[in-house]
Amino acid sequence: MTGGAEEAGGPVAGGRIRILVADDHPVVRAGLTGMLAAESDLEVVGEAASGDEAVALAGRLRPDVVLMDLRMPGGDGVSAISQMAERKLAARILVLTTYDTDSDVLAAIEAGATGYLLKDAPAAELLRAVRAAARGDSVLSPTVASRLVGRVRAPVPASEPLSQRELEVLGLVARGAGNREAAARLFISEATVKTHLMHIYAKLGVNDRAAAVAAGFDRGLLTPGER
């Protein structure tokens, strides 16, 4: 094990966001850990050098967010994300990688990743993404969002069409709005937004916000102007 000095046991003092960093490059792990540790509301509780190690540590340390590289020896990131989903771990998975191909992006999101960022993202963007992921919001870098837009093909109808309000909610989610912001923009309650999201997930056959956005672009329900 390359890290993980703290055992599981609920939120740390002050309600800080508990983070597990998974990357096979020690220098990258050290850089990320140093940057995150400098924030008063963030705490790195463990480091993993492989996908398999990430799954084991996530099960033991119960982090709020996992920063996950995709290409690692001893179990790749997508496999690790799938295993965490199968084990019903509560951690939000934020992919942080150099790869932005269609297959990488979609595989990670379909496996259960909450967000997808590239390693050249500014530090401020990464910190915002970690906090957003901890809240359960989806996070897609502009480049990744463009990749999804590029996959838009002839619209594929959902088993049941989305209502106009559901389309409005999905559009706001695609632009990065959280439940509170969407509620304010649409003049409805957060509870109503959550209900609309549940209906959207059911109609699109997905389980989270990031997958709903990907499906929205894929089915032609979202357009580039809605990013």
ZIGIGI-V700535 format. One record per backbone hydrogen bond with DSSP energy under -0.5 kcal/mol. NH is the residue of the N-H (numbers start at 1). CO is the residue of the C=O. Records with the same first field share a line. If there is no record, write none. Layout:
BEGIN
NH->CO / CO
END
This chain:
BEGIN
2->47
3->47
6->45
8->60
12->16
15->12
16->13
17->41
18->16
19->43
20->65
21->46
22->20 / 67
23->21 / 48
26->24
29->25
30->26
31->27
32->28
33->29
34->30
35->31
36->32
37->33
38->34
39->36
42->39
43->17
45->19 / 43
46->19
48->21
51->75
52->74
54->50
55->51
56->52
57->53
58->54
59->55
60->56
61->57
62->58
64->18
65->18
66->92
67->20
68->66 / 94
69->22 / 67
72->70
77->70
80->76
81->77
82->78
83->79
84->80
85->81
86->82
87->83
88->85
89->84
92->64
94->66 / 92
95->93 / 115
96->68
97->117
105->101
106->102
107->103
108->104
109->105
110->106
111->107
112->108 / 109
113->108
114->93
115->93
116->139
117->95
119->97
121->118
126->122
127->123
128->124
129->125
130->126
131->127
132->128
133->129
134->130
135->131
136->132 / 133
137->132
139->114
141->116
145->141
146->142
147->143
148->144
149->145
150->146
151->147 / 148
152->149
153->218
157->155
159->203
167->163
168->164
169->165
170->166
171->167
172->168
173->169
174->170
175->171
176->173
177->172
182->178
183->179
184->180
185->181
186->182
187->183
188->183
193->189
194->190
195->191
196->192
197->193
198->194
199->195
200->196
201->197
202->198
203->199
204->200
205->201
206->201
212->208
213->209
214->210
215->211
216->212
217->213
218->214
219->215
220->217
221->216
222->216
226->223
227->224
END
